[in-house]
Amino acid sequence: MSRDETLKFTNGVVVFPMLFVLIIWVVFWIEIRFGVDFTTLGIYPQRISGLKGILFSPFIHSNITHLYHNTLPLFILSAALFYFYRDIAWKVILLGILFSGAITWSIGRPSYHIGASGLIYVLASFTFFKGVFAKYYRLIALSLLVVFLYGSMLWYVFPVKENMSWEGHLAGLLVGVVFALVFKKHIPAPKKYAWEEAHFNEEDDPFLKHFDKDGNFIEELPEEDDGAVESAPPKINYIYKEDKD
């Protein structure tokens, strides 16, 4: 991997997720430090003035617990997104914020909806269903990891807890599923080994030549006779003459 490619990889997988987390923490710090409340910048359903929350709500959190619970999932899922789906990562994030916010505005209760959880549900849903649809073992393994870490999130798309925007969670879940279908072609190409290629010939493979017909490993192969006739080494005769003096 070249230096430029390494830099791009680091920026995507580490820098951008850290930047997302830093922004939501800085916004919360500003609220605490200067005694302001950005809650009214959240999504307020069925109000024209509440549309601005589609853009601002992911960066606003009600308290330190709310912020803490969103920090780690946001970092892990966005890092996974940039690692496995670098080409479409920004589309998933930006469009995910817009569409999940718009759905929340359409179906939500008359209250302010804030927090990055809508985007988190977009990322979790997209990552899981994308791996399932791709049928590629690395992406399926990622899907299983998402289920292991965040499978319990599924319960929160239902109104099981007060003062929680389950509408935003449901919106994020639905958007993630749709994105997994829409971006179906954007799947990392699995690495093909030489033995998977159509033109692969076992007899020409240098490693397989070390096995006999019974599957026994032969450490040293006999030298192949290529038909060339080796020339005999030159013969040198030494003649000594006696000194008659």
C-alpha positions in Angstrom: 0.0 0.0 0.0 1.4 3.4 -1.0 1.8 6.3 1.3 -1.2 8.1 -0.3 -3.4 5.1 0.0 -2.3 4.6 3.6 -3.2 8.2 4.3 -6.6 7.9 2.7 -7.3 4.7 4.6 -6.3 6.3 7.9 -8.5 9.4 7.2 -11.5 7.3 6.4 -11.3 4.6 9.1 -10.0 6.7 12.0 -10.1 10.4 11.5 -13.6 10.9 10.2 -15.3 8.7 12.9 -13.2 10.6 15.6 -14.3 13.9 14.0 -18.0 12.9 14.3 -17.6 12.0 17.9 -15.6 15.2 18.7 -18.3 17.4 17.1 -21.1 16.0 19.3 -19.0 16.3 22.4 -18.0 19.9 21.6 -21.6 20.8 21.0 -22.6 19.4 24.4 -19.6 21.2 26.0 -20.8 24.5 24.5 -24.2 23.9 26.1 -22.7 23.2 29.5 -20.1 25.9 29.4 -22.3 28.8 28.2 -25.6 27.7 29.7 -27.4 27.4 26.3 -29.9 24.8 25.3 -30.0 23.6 21.7 -33.0 21.3 22.1 -35.2 23.6 20.1 -33.0 23.0 17.1 -34.1 19.4 17.1 -36.8 17.8 14.9 -40.3 18.9 15.8 -42.7 16.7 13.7 -45.3 18.3 11.5 -44.0 21.8 12.0 -42.3 23.7 9.3 -39.9 25.3 11.9 -39.1 21.7 13.0 -37.6 20.8 9.6 -34.3 22.5 10.6 -33.8 19.7 13.1 -33.2 17.2 10.3 -29.7 18.8 9.9 -29.0 19.8 13.5 -30.6 17.0 15.6 -27.8 14.4 15.2 -25.4 16.7 17.0 -27.6 17.6 20.0 -28.0 15.4 23.1 -30.1 15.9 26.2 -27.6 14.8 28.9 -24.2 13.1 29.4 -25.8 9.7 29.5 -27.5 10.2 26.2 -24.2 11.4 24.7 -22.2 8.6 26.2 -24.5 5.9 24.9 -24.3 7.3 21.3 -20.5 7.9 21.3 -19.1 4.3 21.0 -21.7 3.0 18.5 -21.3 6.0 16.3 -17.5 5.6 16.3 -17.5 1.8 15.7 -20.2 1.7 13.1 -18.9 4.7 11.1 -15.4 3.2 11.2 -16.7 -0.1 9.8 -18.6 1.8 7.2 -15.5 3.7 6.0 -13.4 0.5 6.1 -15.7 -1.8 4.1 -17.7 0.7 2.0 -15.3 3.6 1.5 -16.7 4.6 -1.9 -20.3 5.1 -0.6 -19.6 6.0 3.0 -20.4 9.7 2.7 -23.6 9.0 0.7 -24.8 6.6 3.4 -24.1 9.1 6.2 -25.4 12.3 4.6 -28.4 10.8 2.9 -29.0 8.7 6.0 -29.3 11.8 8.1 -31.6 13.5 5.7 -34.0 10.6 5.0 -34.1 9.3 8.6 -34.8 12.9 9.8 -37.5 13.4 7.2 -39.3 10.2 8.2 -39.0 11.1 11.9 -40.5 14.5 11.1 -43.4 12.8 9.3 -44.3 10.1 11.9 -42.9 11.5 15.2 -44.8 12.6 18.2 -45.2 16.4 18.8 -42.0 16.8 20.7 -38.4 17.7 20.0 -36.4 14.7 18.7 -32.6 15.0 19.2 -29.5 12.7 19.2 -27.3 10.8 16.8 -29.2 7.5 17.4 -31.2 7.9 14.1 -27.9 7.9 12.2 -26.6 5.0 14.4 -29.6 2.9 13.4 -29.0 3.7 9.8 -25.4 2.5 10.1 -26.3 -0.6 12.0 -29.1 -1.6 9.7 -27.2 -0.9 6.6 -24.1 -2.8 7.8 -26.2 -5.8 8.8 -28.4 -6.1 5.8 -25.6 -5.3 3.3 -23.6 -8.2 4.6 -26.6 -10.5 4.4 -27.4 -9.5 0.8 -23.8 -9.6 -0.3 -23.3 -13.3 0.7 -19.6 -12.5 1.2 -18.1 -14.2 4.2 -16.2 -11.1 5.5 -19.3 -8.9 5.3 -21.5 -11.7 6.8 -19.0 -11.9 9.7 -19.4 -8.1 10.1 -23.1 -8.5 10.2 -22.9 -11.1 12.9 -20.6 -8.8 14.9 -23.2 -6.0 14.6 -25.9 -8.3 15.9 -23.7 -9.4 18.8 -22.8 -5.8 19.8 -26.0 -4.0 19.0 -28.7 -6.6 18.5 -30.6 -5.3 21.6 -31.1 -2.0 19.7 -33.9 -3.7 17.8 -36.2 -3.4 20.8 -35.9 0.4 20.8 -37.7 0.8 17.5 -40.9 0.2 19.5 -42.3 2.6 22.2 -40.9 0.6 25.1 -39.3 3.5 27.0 -40.5 7.0 27.8 -38.7 10.1 26.6 -37.0 8.1 23.8 -37.4 8.8 20.1 -38.4 5.4 19.0 -39.7 7.0 15.8 -36.1 8.2 15.0 -34.8 4.7 15.6 -37.5 3.1 13.4 -36.8 5.6 10.7 -33.0 4.9 10.8 -33.7 1.1 10.6 -35.9 1.5 7.6 -33.5 3.8 5.8 -30.6 1.4 6.4 -32.5 -1.5 4.9 -33.4 0.6 1.8 -29.8 1.7 1.4 -28.6 -1.9 1.6 -30.8 -2.6 -1.4 -30.2 0.6 -3.4 -26.4 0.3 -3.0 -26.4 -3.4 -3.9 -23.7 -3.1 -6.6 -21.3 -1.4 -4.2 -19.8 -4.6 -2.7 -16.1 -5.1 -2.1 -14.8 -7.6 -4.6 -13.7 -10.8 -2.8 -10.1 -11.6 -3.3 -9.6 -14.6 -5.7 -6.8 -17.0 -5.1 -4.9 -18.7 -8.0 -6.7 -22.0 -7.5 -10.1 -20.2 -7.9 -9.3 -19.0 -11.4 -10.9 -20.8 -14.3 -7.6 -21.3 -16.1 -5.9 -22.8 -13.0 -3.9 -26.0 -13.8 -3.0 -28.2 -10.9 -0.1 -29.8 -12.7 1.6 -26.5 -13.2 1.3 -25.3 -9.6 4.7 -25.4 -7.9 3.2 -26.2 -4.4 0.9 -29.0 -5.5 3.8 -30.7 -7.2 5.1 -31.6 -3.8 2.2 -34.0 -3.3 2.1 -37.5 -4.9 -1.1 -39.2 -6.1 -1.8 -40.5 -2.6 -1.6 -37.0 -1.0 1.8 -37.6 0.6 4.1 -34.5 0.9 7.4 -34.7 -0.9 9.9 -32.3 0.5 12.5 -32.5 -2.3 11.3 -33.1 -5.8 13.5 -35.1 -8.3 15.2 -32.9 -10.8 13.3 -32.9 -14.1 15.1 -34.0 -17.2 14.6 -31.3 -19.7 16.4 -33.2 -22.5 19.5 -31.1 -22.4 22.8 -32.8 -22.6 25.2 -31.6 -20.0 28.7 -31.1 -21.2 31.5 -33.0 -19.4 33.8 -30.9 -17.3 37.1 -30.1 -19.0 39.9 -32.6 -18.2 43.2 -31.1 -17.3 46.5 -33.1 -17.6 49.6 -31.9 -15.9 53.0 -33.0 -17.3 56.1 -32.7 -15.0 59.5 -32.6 -16.5 62.5 -33.5 -14.4 65.3 -30.9 -14.1 68.4 -32.7 -15.5 70.7 -30.1 -13.9 
